[in-house]
Amino acid sequence: MRPFDIFDHWSACKRKQEERAERIASLSKPYQYPLNSNERTILDENIDDLVQDVQDGNKNAVDVLRAYGKVAVKAQEKTNCITEVMLKEAEGWIKSGDINLKGPLAGIPVSLKDSINVGGFDSSVGYSCNTGQPVPVDGAVVRMLKDAGAVPFVKTALPITLLSFESTNDVWGQCSNPHNTKYSPGGSTGGEGAILAFGGSRIGIGSDVAGSVRAPAHYSGCYSIRCSTGRWPKLGAKTSMPGQEGIASVFSPMARTLMDLTYFTRSFIQMQPWKYDQSVHPLAWRTEVEEEYADKKTLKIGVMRTDNVVDPSPACVRAVDMSVQALRDQGHEVFDVTPPDPYEALVIASNLLNADGTRTFRSFFRTGETDDVGASEFGRYMRLPRIVKWFYYAYVKYIKRDDLWAGLLEHWHEKSAFENWQWVAKRELYKADFHAWWNTFGDEGDGMDFLLTPPNSTPAVPHGGMSSAAAACGYTFLFNLLDYSAGIMPVTHVDAVKDALPTTININKMNGIARGAYKHYDSVKMAGLPVAIQLVGRRLEEEKVLAGMQRLYNALDAKGHTYELLEVPEV
């Protein structure tokens, strides 16, 4: 920070917001008209049929783009989900032939997390110092999308640090949940959650280091899968923590529907992403695996009902129960499991992710720039003198007798290389233990087919909720540490009566992590918010997980429990 760069900060924020407003206001006349019947048909058409229509020339890719562009503008008005507006340029890419309209994703509009590089646009990551610096060329993901026929058309909101289940920064403002604007849409890929749930995009791409494509899907009500490292390109994007490898961040897809998510993921990997990015494994899409788990008569599914840190709230318990019963009614083998201590994984993962003492993500701040409320809290503690932290740790452990909260605080300081390597060794030992545990459920070492869990202890938090709930991320963070494939699918909505907190539960007697999450739980205020489940496979099992999600979707549908998406509004 420089003493007077606060003026640069204010100027940059004002300039970017005015630029966005001008881009929307200057859209061509077709974007100003209400949706017509043809555009309504486009929004409702199955993705494979829409692709075929564009490939055959029965539908114009520009018309598809304009249909989604109109709804995206309305989504922006309600939720503030868009950062960079690329509609004019996208039309140009279609007309110039830069987009391959014979590809497997021909004409499909795709929204992108703000951090993904698109040539000619900023990748601000919510930091004002990154504005006014348009990247010169497309990143690997965008090059692949265009070669596949997809049309990148907007970039979307995120939190300034990329370390939050909220999506707020000074450059773009606060993004809201389309179901209830008093609540967060999730983070760090929150803008994608908002625009997809609203209906302003069909496919989104984000990144996930502790749940960043899964929390938004759970909070906002859409579908996502956290892919394992090496399955998707990662070059050509900006981040708040360059060089951080203790817990790898991975780019992964999100979608409005499960059909779209599966079709897109399959098509994208069939594009051979290892030819675009050397970090991607040359692992082709395994149709035989997808078909095996689509057809397998009896699936073997373990249920992790709690991470033993923050028990799931009534709404999240109900979503798991609905899923378990639906699967059992289909004849599947479903049983409760207790995995190797998820709390240990939370401690290891949090210490690895912030081994630099939060110095890296803070190095991009300008004077006066607003920090994320959650990152601000743990960053402030990280920077306290060690002696002060020791006394606070001792107070929490020995006076308050809160072993879980104390254990999370115990090693919360910047690590030397020597210390960091020790934590990496702990990570690898934990991964080996989890792998061996999973295998115990199989007759031939194959283990369970899937693990079913809540995606979080509560539905969406209100704005500012991460100030106390930031540590309650164990249900997703666990699978980042393990590098497992994990999918999110919405199951139901919060019911004010069914999901009320029992009077027997005393929040004040919870551990500090749980107390921070539960202080925001109110089934009446949350009524109508989405509630999802998480279905997990092991590393590089995306085909299997997507097939399993479809089996669960079908099981719920058979009981009349199909999740109801938000209706696309009249535009």
N, C-alpha and C positions, 0 to 999 in steps of 0.2 A: 504494500500500500504506500502511496505517496500522499503527503498532507493535503494537497489540493485537488487530488483526482476525483473528489466527490462531485466536482462540477462536470468532469468528463462522464461520470456515472449518470448523473441526472440527464445530461444531454443525450447520451446514448439510448437510455430508456425511452425518452420522449421521441427520439428520432425513429426507433424501431416500431413503436406503437402507432405513430403517425403513418409510417410506411405501410404497415399492415392495413390500417384503415383505408388508406388511399388505394391500395391494391384491390380491396374488396369493393370499394365505391366505384372503381373504374372498370369493373368487369363488363364484358360486352353485353348487349341487350338480351340475348337468350337467357342469361343468368338472372335477369330481373323479372322474368315472367314466372307465374305459378307452374308447378309440375303439370305436364299434360298427360294424357292417357298412355301414350307411348313410353314416357319416362317412368310412369308408375309400373308399367310392365317390366321395364328394365330392372327396377329396384327389386321386384318380386321374382325375377327369373332365376332358376337354378344356375349355379356358376358354370357347370359344364355346358349347358345349353347356350348360355350367354357367350362363352368363349367360341363355341361352334358358329354361332350367328355372326360374330365379328369376323372369324376366319373365312366364312363363306360369303361375306359381304352383305348379309341380310340385315345387319345392324352396323351403324357407323360408330366407330370408337369415340369420335367427338361427341356424339349424342349421349353415349354412356357416361362420358366424363361430365357433361353438363348436368345430367340427372343427379349424379352424386355431388357435383359442385354446388348445386342449389341447396341440397340438404345440409352439406357441410357448412355453408354460410349460416344457416339457421342454427346448427349445432354450436357454432362460434358465438352467435348472439346469446344463446342460453347458458353456455358452459365456459366460454373463453378457452376453448381447447386447441385453437390453431395458432401456430407461430408464423411460419413462412407460408405465403400464399403463392402457389406455383401454377395456377390454372391456365393463365395466358400462355406461359411457356410450355405447359403440357400439351396444349392444343398445337403449338408449333412443332413439338417433337413428333406428334402423330402425323401431321401433314408433311413434315420433311423426311419421313421414313426413318427417323432415329429409333422408333419403336417398331419391333418386329411383329406385325399384325398377323403373322402366320404361326406365332409361337404358342406354347401351351397355356399361356395366361393372356391371350390376345384381348386387349381392350379393358382389362380389369383394373379399376382405379385402386391404388395402394397408397395409404397414408404412412408417414414415417416419423418416428421419434426425432425430435429436433437435433439430436446429436449425430444423425446419419448424414454424411456428406452428399450434397447434390451440387453439381457444378454451377457456379454463378450465384449461389446463395450462402448466407452465413450458417455456421453451425455453432450457435452461441452457447449451448448447454446452459442457458439462463444466466450466464455471466456477461456483464456489460463490456468487459475488456475484449470479448470475442466478437463483438458486433462490428460492422463496417469492414469485415474481412472475408468477403465471399471466397469460398474454396474454388480453385481453378477447374477441377475435374470431378466427375462422379466417383464415389467410392465403389468398392467391389459389389456390394449388395444392389446398388442402383444400376450399375452396368448389367448385372444379371437380370434384374427386373425388366429393363428395356429390351434385352435380348430375348426374354421370354414373352414379350408382348404386353407386360403390365405397364400401367401409367402412373408414375409418382405424381401426386397433385397437391398435397399439402404436407407440411411438417407440424408436429404437435407438441403439446406442453409437457414439461417435466419440472422437477425441483432443482434448485440451483446446485445442490451437491450431488445429485443422483443417488442420494442415500436416504430416501424417505418414501413413505406410503402416502404422501401428499404431493402436489404438483404446483408449486408457487415460486415465483422469483420476481425481482423488480423489473426485469426487462419486459416480460410479457404479462405479469399480473397473476391472479389466482384462478386456477382451473377448478370447476365445480362438477359435482355428480349430476348427470342428467335426470336421475330419479328424484333428487332432492338437492337443490343448490346450496343448502346449508352444510352439506357433507362433501368429503373428499372423493374424487373419482379413483383414488389410488395413486401409486407412484412406484418407481420413478417414471413409468410409461403411462402416466395418468391421462394425458391428452388422447392417447389411443383408446383407452377404456371408455372415455367420454364420447368420442366421435363415433366409435363402433356401436356402442349401446344406443346412441341417438338415431343411428341409421345413416350418418353422413359419410361413411366409408364402408367398404366391403372387407378389406384386408388391411391389417396394420403390422408394422414391424417395430419391435422395441428391443431392449436389452434387459438382462436379468442377472443381478449379482447377489440378491438376498430375497428375491420374490418380485422383481420389478415388472414382469409381464403377468405374473400370477395374481398379485394383490389387486391390480386394476381390473382384471377379469372378474374377480370375486366381488370387489366393491361396486363395479359399474354394471355387471351383468352381460358378459360376453365370454368368448372361449379363447383359451391360449394353451400353448405347450412350451415348457422350458426345455429346449434342446440341450443335449450334452455338448461339451466343448469338442470342436473339430467337426461338427456336422454342418455348421453355417459359417459363412465368411465373417471376419471381424475387422479386416482392414478398411480404411476409408471412413472413419468416424472419429469424433472427438469425445473426450471423457473428462471427468473431473479428477480422475486418479490415474494418469498415465503411468504405466510400469507396475501397477499393482497386480500381483499374480498369486497372492496367498489364497484368495477365493476368486476364481476366474469369472469374469463377466461374459455372458454369451448373448448373441443376437438371436431372437426367436420370434415366431409369428403369433399374431392375435387375429381373431375374426369375429364377425357378427354371429355366424352360425357354425355348428360343428362340421357340416358338409363343406362349407367354405374353407375351414381350417385344414381339414384333411386333404381336400383337393389341392389347395395351395401348397401345403408342405410337401406333398408327393411330387407335384409339378416342379417345385423349386429345386428339390434335391435331384430330380431327374435331369436338371440342367447341368449337372456335374460341377458343383461349386468349387471343387478342388482345382479346376482350371482357371479360376478367378482369384484364388487366394491360397497361398502355399500352406497356410495353417489348417486347411480343411482336409480331413481324412478322405482318401479316394474310396469312399464307401457308397456304393450305388443304393438306390431305393430297393428294398427287399420286399417285393410283392408277395413272395411266398410266406413271409412272416406276417404281413398284414392279413393275408387270407387265412393263415393258420388260426389266428386268434379271433378272426371274424366268424370262423366255423366251429371252433373247439366247443364240444358239447358242454363240458363242465369246467368253468374257470375256478381257480383256487385263489381266493382274495383275502388277505389279512387286513384287519381294521385297526389302525392306531387311533384310538379314541381321544387320547390326550398326550401332550408332550411332557406332562408332569411339571410344567413350569407355569403355564396359564391354561387352565381347563377351558374347553370351549364353552361359549355362552349358549343359552337355550336355543337360539335360532340356528346356530351352527351344529348343535347336537341333533336337532330335528332334521336338518339336511342330510346328515350322515345316516340317521335312522331310516329316513325315506329311501336312501340309496341301498342300504343293507337289506331292507325288506323286499325291495323290488328285485334285487339280485337273487335272493333266496327263493322268491316266488318263481324265478326262472330255472331253479334247480341248481344254481351255482353253490359251491362250497365257500361259505363266508364265515370267518372266525376272528375273534379278537386276538391281538398280538401285543407283546411288549418288547419293543426293539432295544438295542443298546442305548443307554441313557441319552435321550435327545438334548438334555441340559448340557451334557459334556460337549456335544457338537456345537451348541450355541456359544459356549465359552470359547472354544477353539476358533470357530469361524469369526466371532467378533474381534478377537485379538489379532487374527491374521489380516482381516480386512482393513483394520486401522493401525497396522504395525508402525506406520510412519508418524503416529501421534496426531493425525488429521492435518499434518502440515501441507500435504500436496493439494487437497481440495481447497484449503484456505489460501493458498498462494495466489489464486486467481481473483480474490476479492479486491474490490476497490473500497476506498474509504466511504463509509456510509451505506454500503451495500447490505441488504437484508439477508441474513443467514436463514437456512431452513430451521424451523423450530426444534425439530428433533436433533439434527446434526449440531445445532448450537448448544444444546444441553450436554450431549456427551463430549463434544469438543471442548467446552469450558472445563469440564471435570478432567479431561485428559491433560490439560495444560496447567493444572494446579501443581504446586510443589509436592514432591513425593511424600514429605513428612505430613503435610496437610491431608493428603489422600489416605495415608496410613491411619491417621486418627479417625477419619470418617469411616473407613473400612472397619476398624475395630468397633466403632459405635454401632454400625449396622449389624455386625456379626455378634457381638457380645452383649450389647445393651438391648438392641431391638430383636436380636436372635432371628435375624432374617438371613439364613445361610445362602439362599439362592441369589438374592440381590447382592450380598457381600461377595459371593464367588464370582459374579460378573464384574464387580468393581476391582477385585484383588490385583489383577495384572494390567489394569487399564492405564498404560503409559506407553510412550514411544519405545520401540524395541531396537536393540542393537542387532547387527547381522547374526551374532551368536544366538541371541534370544529368539530371533525370528526363525532360524533353522530348527530350533527346538520345538516351536509351535508347528512347523511344517511336519516334523516327525510325528507329533501327536496326531495331526490330521491323518496321516497315512496309516497309523495304527488303528485309528477309529474306523477308517474306511474298510480296512481288512476285517475288523470285528463285525461290522455291519454286513459285509459280504458273506462271511461265514454263517452269521445268524440267519440271513435270508435263505441260505442253502439248506438249513435244518428242516425246512418245511417240504422238502422234496424227497422222493424215494431214490432218485438217481442224481442227487446234487443239483437239480434244476430249480428247487425252491418254489416259492409262491409265484403265481402269474403276476399279481398286482398287489400293491399296498394302497388302501383307501384311507384318507385322512381329511380332517378339516383343513382349509387353506389358511385359516387364521382363527384366533380365538373369538373375534367379533366380526360383524359386518363393518361397513365403512365407518370411519371416525369423522366427527365434525371437523371443520377447518380449525387448525391449531392443535388437533388431538395428538399429533405426533410428539408434542412437547413432553407428554408423559407416557405415550404408548410405543415409543420408538424401539424399545428392547423386546417387545412382544411380537417377534417375527420368526419364532423358532419353527413353525410348521412349514414355512417355505425355505428358510435359510439352511435347514438340515440338508436339503437335497441339492443345494449349491455346493456345500462342502463335499457331499458324496458324488457330485456330478451325475446325478440320475436324471432320466427323462421324466418330467412331471406335467400332467395336464390339468387344466381347470375347466370345469363346466358348471354353469349356474343350474340350480335345482329348484329353488323356491324364492319367496320374498318374505321379509320379516312380517310376522303377524303380531299385532299389538297385544293380543290376549294369549295366544298359544306360546309366545316367546318371551313372556314376562319373566323377570328374574324372581325366583322363589324367595319368599321372605326369610327362609332359613339361611340364605347366603349372606354373610357379613363381609362386605368388601374390605372393611378396615382390618380384618384378620388375615387377609391374603398377603402373600409375599409382595415385595415392592414392584416386581415386574408385572404381576397380575393386577395389582391395584391400579397401576398406571393405565392399563387397558380397560379395566372394568368401570372406571370412573365415567367413561363415555357411553356405557351401555344403557340404553333406554328404549324398550321395545315400542313404546308409544311414539316417541320422536322418530325412531328408525323405521316405522311401519312403511312397507313398500320397497325398502331397499333390497337389493339382490342378496342371495346367500348361495354359495357354491360349495362344491366338494373338490378334492384334489385326488387324482388317480396317478399312481407312481409305478414306473417300471425301473429297470436298472440302466446302467450307462449305455447310451447309443441304442436305445430301444424305442425310438420314436414311432416306428411302424406299429409296434405292439401296443403302445399306449393309446394311439389314436384308434386302433381297432377296439381296444377295451373301453374307451370312452363311448364309442358307438354302441357297444353291447349294453352299457349302463343306460345310455339315452333310450335305447329300445325298451329296456326293462321298465324304466320310469314311464315311458309312453304307454306301455301296456296297462299300467295302473291308472292312467289318466293324469299323470303328473308331468306332462310336457311343460318345460319352462316357457313362460310367455315373455317374449321380447317386447321392448317398448315399440309402439306403433310409430312408423315414420309419419311425422305431422304433415298437414297440408301446408304447402310452401307457396 
